[in-house]
Amino acid sequence: MKKILKVKQPTPLEYFTLRLMILLGIIAMSFFIKALFFESTKGNPFLYGMLLTAFGFSCLKVLHEWCHYFYITVPETPVATRQYTVDIFTTFCPGEPLEMITETLHAIQAITYPHETYLCDEGDDPYLRELCQSLGVHHVTRTLKVDAKAGNINNALRQSKGELCVILDPDHVPFPGFMDPIVSHFDDPEIGFIQIVQAYKNHEESLIAKGAAQQTYQFYGPMMMTMNKYGTVQAIGANCTFRRTALESIGGHAAGLAEDMHTSMQLHAKGWKSKYVPQVLARGLVPSNLSAYYQQQLKWSRGVFDLLVTAYPKLFTKFSWQQKLHYAVIPLHYAFGLVYFINFLIPVIALFFDISPIRMNLFEFGMEILPLIISIVLIRHYVQRWTMEDDERGFHMVGGLLMIGSWWVFITGLVYTILKKKVPYVPTPKEDALDTNWKLNIPNFIILTLSISAIYFGLKKDWNPYNLTMSAFAFMNCLF
């Protein structure tokens, strides 16, 4: 049984310790970067430029993470002063498991706070229509199917009137007290929406499910908590409660492959505030096989890159400076597909052409980067005291390797954005029925073959210190 932790506001001593660790980490990063710029260190100009690009992006990612550990903020639940009318919406698309949506509807009806429930049924399923009637749930469908999930929700919004509107994905089963820590925050008339934790119940189902869940622990822990301070809390699709007048001010739930982020951008641009309540109040499903996971990541990367080049420029002047930075940096998560690809190519090119990006042997390089690696690991583990549950602590190796192996999916999302190629909005498969197609691993098999061949070719030619260093990096890539 998972133990849900009571997340508390950091004490002054915890703030001091964490910020001191971050300062020491920045110093370690500075010394490492300085070492890379010594004239005696520079190797082949082309490979050296690739290496600086990869390390530069990686350092920016670490700094972005550290910035989101600096002001961890856990908001107090205000005392309720009034009761709101609440509408809870969940969606259904043909092909999704009927048992899943049945469980969710029963759980929604068991929520103790007075509310009306709406099932936005894209398939007008006879069984669900009958189920809704028996449970007292409003069954809503539509004939004009536009804007995918956002359009489905907006159709139901027009047929409801609650002051607060909760969006639940069909696989997220809420607890009876779901609304209790949320509603009183809306006593502040500037609050447009409240986001809570996305927690999962199938993270032990497979290695893919475990890795996908691990990728979320830091984000729904200390990172989102710091967004409370920066005014950048964003909606994450499921488990988000909106003020109806806020949604109406932007014409309803925004559309797109990353419709949740788009809605957040529109609301922030209108001046609405948001807040993150770090409590586990529902449990959902993560993808449990590679096909479903890659499908989800392609949809998200294509959607986020598209927002960067379409919505972001239009809304830029209406954001606070923190929001300008936040919505510009978020896509860098998926831009790391290119960085991983560069990391794979550097040792391959170096070994095949007998050149090196830097004039350091493996020991020298290790001594320069070791303090930075130690800082990253120690800070990551220290902030895990603000994760949601006891089993969310650890090294999260599976999640990291799964992300590295998704490099080609992220690049595909970027290329599709450049070419303006559409990706259909398809809900992430909720059952482990979609087999993992071995063809999805071809890009990683190619990198594996190239790396092994480069090690063989390079060491057969010369066992000099630089070839040994590049062989070590290539071997590490093979393990990834």
Sequence and secondary structure as in RCSB ss.txt:
>XXXX:A:sequence
MKKILKVKQPTPLEYFTLRLMILLGIIAMSFFIKALFFESTKGNPFLYGMLLTAFGFSCLKVLHEWCHYFYITVP
ETPVATRQYTVDIFTTFCPGEPLEMITETLHAIQAITYPHETYLCDEGDDPYLRELCQSLGVHHVTRTLKVDAKA
GNINNALRQSKGELCVILDPDHVPFPGFMDPIVSHFDDPEIGFIQIVQAYKNHEESLIAKGAAQQTYQFYGPMMM
TMNKYGTVQAIGANCTFRRTALESIGGHAAGLAEDMHTSMQLHAKGWKSKYVPQVLARGLVPSNLSAYYQQQLKW
SRGVFDLLVTAYPKLFTKFSWQQKLHYAVIPLHYAFGLVYFINFLIPVIALFFDISPIRMNLFEFGMEILPLIIS
IVLIRHYVQRWTMEDDERGFHMVGGLLMIGSWWVFITGLVYTILKKKVPYVPTPKEDALDTNWKLNIPNFIILTL
SISAIYFGLKKDWNPYNLTMSAFAFMNCLF
>XXXX:A:secstr
   B       HHHHHHHHHHHHHHHHHHHHHHHHHT TTTB  HHHHHHHHHHHHHHHHHHHHHHHTTTT    
      S   EEEEEEE TTS HHHHHHHHHHHHT SS  EEEEEETT  HHHHHHHHHHT EEE  SS  SHHH
HHHHHHHTT   SEEEEE TT EE TTTTTTTGGGGGSTTEEEEEE  EES TTS HHHHHHHHHHHHIIIIIHH
HHHHHT     SSSEEEEHHHHHHTTSS  STTHHHHHHHHHHHTT EEEEE    EEE    SHHHHHHHHHHH
HHHHHHHHHTHHHHHGGGS HHHHHHHHHTTHHHHHHHHHHHHHHHHHHHHHHT  SBS  HHHHHHHHHHHHHH
HHHHHHHGGGGSSBGGG S  HHHHHHHHTTHHHHHHHHHHHHHT          STTS   GGGGHHHHHHHHH
HHHHHHHHHHH   HHHHHHHHHHHHHHH 
